[in-house]
Amino acid sequence: MSIYYRVVKRVDPRDPQGTYKYYAAGASMGRATLNDLAIQVARRSGHSVGTVAGILYDLCEAIVYFIGQGRNVDLGNFGIIQLRLRNKSGSITKNDFHLSQIEEKKLHFIPGFAITSQIDGANLTDAESLYNSLAGIPEEEAEEEMV
């Protein structure tokens, strides 16, 4: 398994007037759809793609249902899905709190052992050189662009 990264130039958010530094950032090599997952699982399990796709769609519906019931969804070694709220500001007292202070509702995934063990053992791969080779850009030109 590989984890792809790119080196990006960023300023420290605590010091916006400071100098830029270079940091590693995760790089996506595309997207796997629910249908892609169904095909992969079907190959490994011997079930039809349609059966697996139906189960995955039903799984998504079940996750939405249980989150809507105020429950965390524990997927065993895969991880836990839970709802988190982000507030614009806090209130001095409980009675001063208003729903308008909630800025964002989002799902949060906490990976379990099955994922974290794979990530911990993964190789790091420079996505920039892979992007350039896929685009047919010679290494010399790619290095000139980075300077």
TIRO-2110 file (N, C-alpha, C; in Angstrom, 1 decimal):
// TIRO-2110
0.8, -1.2, 0.0, N, 1, A
0.0, 0.0, 0.0, CA, 1, A
0.9, 1.2, 0.0, C, 1, A
0.5, 2.2, -0.8, N, 2, A
1.2, 3.5, -0.8, CA, 2, A
0.3, 4.7, -0.4, C, 2, A
0.9, 5.6, 0.3, N, 3, A
0.3, 6.9, 0.6, CA, 3, A
1.0, 7.9, -0.2, C, 3, A
0.2, 8.6, -1.1, N, 4, A
0.8, 9.6, -2.0, CA, 4, A
0.8, 11.0, -1.3, C, 4, A
1.9, 11.7, -1.6, N, 5, A
2.0, 13.0, -1.0, CA, 5, A
2.6, 14.0, -2.1, C, 5, A
2.3, 15.3, -1.8, N, 6, A
3.0, 16.3, -2.6, CA, 6, A
3.6, 17.3, -1.6, C, 6, A
4.6, 18.0, -2.1, N, 7, A
5.3, 19.0, -1.2, CA, 7, A
4.7, 20.3, -1.6, C, 7, A
4.1, 21.0, -0.6, N, 8, A
3.4, 22.3, -0.9, CA, 8, A
4.0, 23.4, -0.1, C, 8, A
3.9, 24.6, -0.6, N, 9, A
4.4, 25.8, 0.1, CA, 9, A
3.2, 26.4, 0.9, C, 9, A
3.4, 26.6, 2.2, N, 10, A
2.4, 27.2, 3.1, CA, 10, A
3.0, 28.2, 4.1, C, 10, A
2.2, 29.1, 4.5, N, 11, A
2.6, 30.0, 5.5, CA, 11, A
2.0, 29.5, 6.8, C, 11, A
2.7, 29.7, 7.9, N, 12, A
2.2, 29.3, 9.3, CA, 12, A
1.0, 30.1, 9.6, C, 12, A
-0.2, 29.5, 9.8, N, 13, A
-1.4, 30.3, 10.1, CA, 13, A
-1.3, 31.2, 11.4, C, 13, A
-0.4, 30.8, 12.3, N, 14, A
-0.2, 31.6, 13.5, CA, 14, A
0.7, 32.8, 13.3, C, 14, A
1.4, 32.8, 12.1, N, 15, A
2.2, 33.9, 11.7, CA, 15, A
2.0, 34.3, 10.3, C, 15, A
0.9, 34.9, 9.9, N, 16, A
0.6, 35.1, 8.5, CA, 16, A
1.6, 36.0, 7.8, C, 16, A
2.4, 36.8, 8.5, N, 17, A
3.4, 37.6, 7.9, CA, 17, A
4.7, 36.9, 7.8, C, 17, A
4.8, 35.7, 8.3, N, 18, A
6.0, 35.0, 8.3, CA, 18, A
6.4, 34.4, 6.9, C, 18, A
7.5, 33.8, 6.8, N, 19, A
8.0, 33.2, 5.6, CA, 19, A
7.3, 31.9, 5.3, C, 19, A
7.2, 31.5, 4.0, N, 20, A
6.6, 30.3, 3.6, CA, 20, A
7.6, 29.1, 3.9, C, 20, A
7.0, 28.0, 4.2, N, 21, A
7.8, 26.7, 4.4, CA, 21, A
7.2, 25.7, 3.6, C, 21, A
7.9, 24.6, 3.3, N, 22, A
7.4, 23.5, 2.5, CA, 22, A
7.0, 22.3, 3.4, C, 22, A
5.8, 21.8, 3.2, N, 23, A
5.2, 20.7, 4.0, CA, 23, A
4.7, 19.6, 3.0, C, 23, A
4.6, 18.4, 3.6, N, 24, A
4.0, 17.3, 2.9, CA, 24, A
2.5, 17.4, 3.1, C, 24, A
1.7, 17.1, 2.0, N, 25, A
0.3, 17.1, 2.0, CA, 25, A
-0.2, 15.9, 1.3, C, 25, A
-1.3, 15.2, 1.8, N, 26, A
-1.8, 14.1, 1.1, CA, 26, A
-2.2, 14.4, -0.3, C, 26, A
-2.0, 13.5, -1.2, N, 27, A
-2.4, 13.7, -2.6, CA, 27, A
-3.3, 12.6, -3.1, C, 27, A
-4.4, 12.9, -3.7, N, 28, A
-5.3, 11.9, -4.2, CA, 28, A
-5.0, 11.5, -5.6, C, 28, A
-5.1, 10.2, -5.9, N, 29, A
-4.8, 9.7, -7.2, CA, 29, A
-6.1, 9.4, -7.9, C, 29, A
-7.2, 10.0, -7.5, N, 30, A
-8.5, 9.8, -8.1, CA, 30, A
-9.5, 9.4, -7.0, C, 30, A
-10.6, 8.9, -7.5, N, 31, A
-11.7, 8.6, -6.6, CA, 31, A
-12.3, 7.2, -6.9, C, 31, A
-12.5, 6.5, -5.8, N, 32, A
-13.2, 5.1, -6.0, CA, 32, A
-14.6, 5.3, -5.6, C, 32, A
-15.5, 5.0, -6.6, N, 33, A
-17.0, 5.2, -6.3, CA, 33, A
-17.5, 3.9, -5.6, C, 33, A
-18.8, 4.1, -5.2, N, 34, A
-19.5, 2.9, -4.5, CA, 34, A
-19.5, 1.7, -5.5, C, 34, A
-19.7, 2.0, -6.8, N, 35, A
-19.7, 0.9, -7.7, CA, 35, A
-18.3, 0.3, -7.8, C, 35, A
-17.2, 1.1, -7.8, N, 36, A
-15.9, 0.5, -7.8, CA, 36, A
-15.7, -0.4, -6.6, C, 36, A
-16.2, 0.0, -5.4, N, 37, A
-16.1, -0.8, -4.2, CA, 37, A
-16.8, -2.1, -4.4, C, 37, A
-18.0, -2.0, -5.0, N, 38, A
-18.8, -3.2, -5.2, CA, 38, A
-18.1, -4.2, -6.1, C, 38, A
-17.5, -3.7, -7.2, N, 39, A
-16.8, -4.6, -8.1, CA, 39, A
-15.6, -5.3, -7.4, C, 39, A
-14.9, -4.5, -6.6, N, 40, A
-13.7, -5.1, -5.8, CA, 40, A
-14.2, -6.1, -4.8, C, 40, A
-15.2, -5.8, -4.1, N, 41, A
-15.7, -6.8, -3.1, CA, 41, A
-16.3, -8.0, -3.8, C, 41, A
-17.0, -7.8, -4.9, N, 42, A
-17.6, -9.0, -5.6, CA, 42, A
-16.5, -9.9, -6.1, C, 42, A
-15.4, -9.4, -6.6, N, 43, A
-14.2, -10.2, -7.1, CA, 43, A
-13.7, -11.1, -5.9, C, 43, A
-13.6, -10.5, -4.8, N, 44, A
-13.0, -11.2, -3.6, CA, 44, A
-14.0, -12.2, -3.0, C, 44, A
-15.3, -11.8, -3.0, N, 45, A
-16.2, -12.6, -2.3, CA, 45, A
-17.0, -13.7, -3.1, C, 45, A
-17.0, -13.5, -4.4, N, 46, A
-17.8, -14.5, -5.2, CA, 46, A
-19.2, -14.1, -5.4, C, 46, A
-19.6, -13.0, -4.7, N, 47, A
-21.0, -12.5, -4.9, CA, 47, A
-21.1, -11.7, -6.2, C, 47, A
-22.3, -11.4, -6.7, N, 48, A
-22.4, -10.6, -7.9, CA, 48, A
-22.2, -9.2, -7.5, C, 48, A
-21.8, -8.4, -8.5, N, 49, A
-21.6, -6.9, -8.3, CA, 49, A
-22.9, -6.3, -7.9, C, 49, A
-24.1, -6.7, -8.5, N, 50, A
-25.4, -6.1, -8.1, CA, 50, A
-25.7, -6.4, -6.6, C, 50, A
-25.4, -7.6, -6.2, N, 51, A
-25.7, -8.0, -4.8, CA, 51, A
-24.9, -7.1, -3.8, C, 51, A
-23.6, -7.0, -4.1, N, 52, A
-22.7, -6.3, -3.3, CA, 52, A
-23.1, -4.8, -3.3, C, 52, A
-23.4, -4.2, -4.5, N, 53, A
-23.8, -2.8, -4.6, CA, 53, A
-25.0, -2.6, -3.8, C, 53, A
-26.0, -3.5, -3.9, N, 54, A
-27.2, -3.3, -3.1, CA, 54, A
-26.9, -3.3, -1.6, C, 54, A
-26.1, -4.2, -1.2, N, 55, A
-25.7, -4.2, 0.3, CA, 55, A
-25.0, -2.9, 0.7, C, 55, A
-24.1, -2.4, -0.2, N, 56, A
-23.4, -1.1, 0.1, CA, 56, A
-24.3, 0.0, 0.2, C, 56, A
-25.3, 0.1, -0.7, N, 57, A
-26.3, 1.2, -0.7, CA, 57, A
-27.1, 1.1, 0.6, C, 57, A
-27.5, -0.2, 0.9, N, 58, A
-28.3, -0.4, 2.2, CA, 58, A
-27.5, 0.0, 3.4, C, 58, A
-26.2, -0.3, 3.4, N, 59, A
-25.3, 0.1, 4.5, CA, 59, A
-25.3, 1.6, 4.6, C, 59, A
-25.2, 2.3, 3.5, N, 60, A
-25.2, 3.8, 3.6, CA, 60, A
-26.5, 4.3, 4.2, C, 60, A
-27.6, 3.7, 3.8, N, 61, A
-28.9, 4.1, 4.3, CA, 61, A
-29.0, 3.8, 5.8, C, 61, A
-28.4, 2.7, 6.2, N, 62, A
-28.5, 2.3, 7.7, CA, 62, A
-27.6, 3.3, 8.5, C, 62, A
-26.5, 3.7, 7.9, N, 63, A
-25.6, 4.7, 8.6, CA, 63, A
-26.4, 6.0, 8.8, C, 63, A
-27.0, 6.5, 7.8, N, 64, A
-27.8, 7.7, 7.9, CA, 64, A
-28.9, 7.5, 8.9, C, 64, A
-29.6, 6.4, 8.9, N, 65, A
-30.7, 6.1, 9.9, CA, 65, A
-30.1, 6.2, 11.3, C, 65, A
-29.1, 5.5, 11.6, N, 66, A
-28.6, 5.5, 13.0, CA, 66, A
-28.0, 6.8, 13.4, C, 66, A
-27.3, 7.5, 12.5, N, 67, A
-26.8, 8.9, 12.9, CA, 67, A
-28.0, 9.8, 13.2, C, 67, A
-29.1, 9.6, 12.4, N, 68, A
-30.3, 10.4, 12.7, CA, 68, A
-31.0, 10.0, 14.0, C, 68, A
-30.7, 8.9, 14.5, N, 69, A
-31.2, 8.4, 15.8, CA, 69, A
-30.3, 8.9, 17.0, C, 69, A
-29.2, 9.7, 16.6, N, 70, A
-28.3, 10.2, 17.6, CA, 70, A
-27.3, 9.2, 18.1, C, 70, A
-27.1, 8.1, 17.3, N, 71, A
-26.1, 7.1, 17.6, CA, 71, A
-24.9, 7.2, 16.8, C, 71, A
-23.7, 6.7, 17.4, N, 72, A
-22.5, 6.5, 16.7, CA, 72, A
-22.6, 5.2, 16.0, C, 72, A
-22.0, 5.1, 14.8, N, 73, A
-22.0, 3.8, 14.1, CA, 73, A
-20.7, 3.2, 14.2, C, 73, A
-20.7, 2.0, 14.9, N, 74, A
-19.4, 1.3, 15.1, CA, 74, A
-19.3, 0.2, 14.1, C, 74, A
-18.3, 0.3, 13.2, N, 75, A
-18.1, -0.6, 12.1, CA, 75, A
-17.0, -1.6, 12.5, C, 75, A
-16.8, -1.9, 13.8, N, 76, A
-15.8, -2.9, 14.2, CA, 76, A
-14.4, -2.4, 13.9, C, 76, A
-13.5, -3.3, 13.4, N, 77, A
-12.2, -2.9, 13.2, CA, 77, A
-12.0, -1.8, 12.1, C, 77, A
-13.1, -1.6, 11.3, N, 78, A
-13.0, -0.6, 10.3, CA, 78, A
-13.0, 0.8, 10.9, C, 78, A
-13.8, 1.1, 11.9, N, 79, A
-13.8, 2.4, 12.5, CA, 79, A
-15.2, 2.8, 13.0, C, 79, A
-15.3, 4.0, 13.5, N, 80, A
-16.6, 4.5, 14.0, CA, 80, A
-16.9, 5.8, 13.3, C, 80, A
-18.2, 6.0, 13.0, N, 81, A
-18.7, 7.2, 12.4, CA, 81, A
-19.6, 7.9, 13.4, C, 81, A
-19.3, 9.2, 13.6, N, 82, A
-20.1, 9.9, 14.6, CA, 82, A
-20.3, 11.4, 14.1, C, 82, A
-21.4, 12.0, 14.6, N, 83, A
-21.7, 13.3, 14.3, CA, 83, A
-21.0, 14.3, 15.2, C, 83, A
-20.5, 15.3, 14.7, N, 84, A
-19.8, 16.4, 15.5, CA, 84, A
-20.4, 17.7, 15.1, C, 84, A
-20.5, 18.6, 16.1, N, 85, A
-20.9, 19.9, 15.9, CA, 85, A
-19.8, 20.9, 16.1, C, 85, A
-19.8, 21.9, 15.3, N, 86, A
-18.8, 23.0, 15.5, CA, 86, A
-19.5, 24.3, 15.8, C, 86, A
-19.1, 25.0, 16.8, N, 87, A
-19.8, 26.2, 17.3, CA, 87, A
-19.0, 27.4, 16.8, C, 87, A
-19.8, 28.5, 16.5, N, 88, A
-19.2, 29.8, 16.1, CA, 88, A
-18.6, 30.4, 17.4, C, 88, A
-19.3, 30.3, 18.5, N, 89, A
-18.9, 30.9, 19.7, CA, 89, A
-19.5, 30.1, 20.9, C, 89, A
-19.0, 30.4, 22.1, N, 90, A
-19.6, 29.8, 23.3, CA, 90, A
-20.4, 30.8, 24.0, C, 90, A
-21.2, 30.3, 25.0, N, 91, A
-22.0, 31.2, 25.8, CA, 91, A
-21.5, 31.2, 27.3, C, 91, A
-21.7, 32.3, 27.9, N, 92, A
-21.2, 32.4, 29.3, CA, 92, A
-22.0, 31.4, 30.2, C, 92, A
-23.3, 31.4, 30.0, N, 93, A
-24.2, 30.5, 30.7, CA, 93, A
-24.9, 29.5, 29.8, C, 93, A
-25.5, 28.4, 30.3, N, 94, A
-26.2, 27.5, 29.5, CA, 94, A
-27.5, 28.1, 29.0, C, 94, A
-28.1, 29.0, 29.7, N, 95, A
-29.3, 29.7, 29.3, CA, 95, A
-29.1, 30.7, 28.1, C, 95, A
-27.9, 31.1, 28.0, N, 96, A
-27.5, 32.1, 26.9, CA, 96, A
-27.2, 31.4, 25.6, C, 96, A
-27.1, 30.1, 25.6, N, 97, A
-26.8, 29.4, 24.4, CA, 97, A
-28.0, 29.4, 23.4, C, 97, A
-27.7, 29.6, 22.1, N, 98, A
-28.7, 29.6, 21.1, CA, 98, A
-28.3, 28.7, 19.9, C, 98, A
-29.2, 28.0, 19.3, N, 99, A
-28.9, 27.1, 18.2, CA, 99, A
-28.1, 27.8, 17.1, C, 99, A
-28.3, 29.1, 16.9, N, 100, A
-27.6, 29.9, 15.9, CA, 100, A
-26.1, 29.9, 16.1, C, 100, A
-25.7, 29.5, 17.3, N, 101, A
-24.2, 29.4, 17.6, CA, 101, A
-23.6, 28.2, 16.9, C, 101, A
-24.4, 27.2, 16.5, N, 102, A
-23.9, 26.0, 15.9, CA, 102, A
-23.6, 26.4, 14.4, C, 102, A
-22.3, 26.3, 14.1, N, 103, A
-21.9, 26.7, 12.7, CA, 103, A
-21.9, 25.6, 11.7, C, 103, A
-21.6, 24.4, 12.2, N, 104, A
-21.4, 23.3, 11.2, CA, 104, A
-21.8, 21.9, 11.9, C, 104, A
-22.4, 21.1, 11.1, N, 105, A
-22.7, 19.7, 11.5, CA, 105, A
-22.0, 18.8, 10.5, C, 105, A
-21.1, 17.9, 11.0, N, 106, A
-20.4, 17.1, 10.1, CA, 106, A
-20.2, 15.7, 10.7, C, 106, A
-20.0, 14.8, 9.8, N, 107, A
-19.7, 13.4, 10.2, CA, 107, A
-18.2, 13.3, 10.3, C, 107, A
-17.8, 12.6, 11.4, N, 108, A
-16.4, 12.4, 11.7, CA, 108, A
-16.1, 10.9, 11.7, C, 108, A
-15.1, 10.5, 11.0, N, 109, A
-14.7, 9.0, 11.0, CA, 109, A
-13.5, 8.8, 11.8, C, 109, A
-13.6, 7.9, 12.7, N, 110, A
-12.4, 7.5, 13.6, CA, 110, A
-12.0, 6.1, 13.1, C, 110, A
-10.9, 6.0, 12.4, N, 111, A
-10.5, 4.8, 11.8, CA, 111, A
-10.1, 3.7, 12.9, C, 111, A
-10.5, 2.5, 12.6, N, 112, A
-10.2, 1.4, 13.5, CA, 112, A
-8.9, 0.7, 13.2, C, 112, A
-8.6, -0.4, 13.9, N, 113, A
-7.3, -1.1, 13.7, CA, 113, A
-7.1, -1.5, 12.3, C, 113, A
-8.1, -2.0, 11.6, N, 114, A
-7.9, -2.5, 10.2, CA, 114, A
-7.3, -1.5, 9.3, C, 114, A
-7.7, -0.2, 9.5, N, 115, A
-7.2, 0.9, 8.6, CA, 115, A
-5.9, 1.4, 9.2, C, 115, A
-5.9, 1.7, 10.5, N, 116, A
-4.6, 2.3, 11.0, CA, 116, A
-3.4, 1.4, 10.9, C, 116, A
-3.6, 0.1, 11.0, N, 117, A
-2.4, -0.7, 10.8, CA, 117, A
-1.9, -0.7, 9.4, C, 117, A
-2.8, -0.6, 8.4, N, 118, A
-2.4, -0.5, 7.0, CA, 118, A
-1.7, 0.8, 6.7, C, 118, A
-2.3, 1.9, 7.3, N, 119, A
-1.7, 3.2, 7.1, CA, 119, A
-0.3, 3.3, 7.7, C, 119, A
-0.2, 2.8, 9.0, N, 120, A
1.1, 2.8, 9.6, CA, 120, A
2.2, 2.1, 8.9, C, 120, A
1.8, 1.0, 8.2, N, 121, A
2.8, 0.2, 7.4, CA, 121, A
3.0, 0.6, 6.0, C, 121, A
2.3, 1.7, 5.6, N, 122, A
2.3, 2.1, 4.1, CA, 122, A
3.6, 2.8, 3.8, C, 122, A
3.9, 2.6, 2.5, N, 123, A
5.1, 3.4, 1.9, CA, 123, A
4.6, 4.7, 1.5, C, 123, A
5.5, 5.7, 1.6, N, 124, A
5.2, 7.1, 1.1, CA, 124, A
5.7, 7.2, -0.3, C, 124, A
4.9, 7.7, -1.2, N, 125, A
5.2, 7.9, -2.6, CA, 125, A
5.0, 9.3, -3.1, C, 125, A
6.0, 9.9, -3.7, N, 126, A
5.9, 11.3, -4.2, CA, 126, A
4.9, 11.3, -5.4, C, 126, A
3.8, 11.9, -5.2, N, 127, A
2.8, 12.0, -6.2, CA, 127, A
3.2, 12.9, -7.4, C, 127, A
4.0, 13.9, -7.1, N, 128, A
4.4, 14.9, -8.1, CA, 128, A
5.1, 14.2, -9.3, C, 128, A
6.1, 13.3, -9.0, N, 129, A
6.8, 12.6, -10.0, CA, 129, A
5.8, 11.7, -10.8, C, 129, A
4.9, 11.1, -10.1, N, 130, A
3.9, 10.2, -10.7, CA, 130, A
3.0, 11.1, -11.7, C, 130, A
2.5, 12.2, -11.2, N, 131, A
1.7, 13.1, -12.0, CA, 131, A
2.4, 13.5, -13.3, C, 131, A
3.7, 13.9, -13.1, N, 132, A
4.5, 14.3, -14.2, CA, 132, A
4.7, 13.2, -15.2, C, 132, A
5.0, 12.0, -14.7, N, 133, A
5.2, 10.9, -15.7, CA, 133, A
3.9, 10.5, -16.4, C, 133, A
2.8, 10.6, -15.7, N, 134, A
1.5, 10.4, -16.4, CA, 134, A
1.2, 11.4, -17.4, C, 134, A
1.7, 12.7, -17.2, N, 135, A
1.4, 13.8, -18.1, CA, 135, A
2.5, 13.8, -19.2, C, 135, A
3.5, 13.0, -19.1, N, 136, A
4.6, 13.0, -20.1, CA, 136, A
5.6, 14.1, -20.0, C, 136, A
5.7, 14.7, -18.8, N, 137, A
6.6, 15.8, -18.6, CA, 137, A
8.0, 15.2, -18.2, C, 137, A
9.0, 15.5, -18.9, N, 138, A
10.4, 14.9, -18.5, CA, 138, A
10.8, 15.5, -17.2, C, 138, A
11.6, 14.7, -16.4, N, 139, A
12.0, 15.1, -15.1, CA, 139, A
12.7, 16.4, -15.1, C, 139, A
13.5, 16.7, -16.1, N, 140, A
14.3, 18.0, -16.1, CA, 140, A
13.3, 19.2, -16.1, C, 140, A
12.2, 19.1, -16.9, N, 141, A
11.3, 20.2, -17.0, CA, 141, A
10.5, 20.3, -15.7, C, 141, A
10.1, 19.2, -15.1, N, 142, A
9.4, 19.2, -13.8, CA, 142, A
10.2, 19.8, -12.7, C, 142, A
11.5, 19.5, -12.7, N, 143, A
12.4, 20.2, -11.7, CA, 143, A
12.5, 21.7, -11.9, C, 143, A
12.6, 22.1, -13.1, N, 144, A
12.6, 23.5, -13.4, CA, 144, A
11.4, 24.3, -12.9, C, 144, A
10.2, 23.6, -13.1, N, 145, A
9.0, 24.2, -12.7, CA, 145, A
8.9, 24.4, -11.2, C, 145, A
9.5, 23.5, -10.4, N, 146, A
9.5, 23.5, -9.0, CA, 146, A
10.3, 24.6, -8.4, C, 146, A
11.3, 25.1, -9.1, N, 147, A
12.3, 26.1, -8.6, CA, 147, A
11.7, 27.5, -8.7, C, 147, A
END
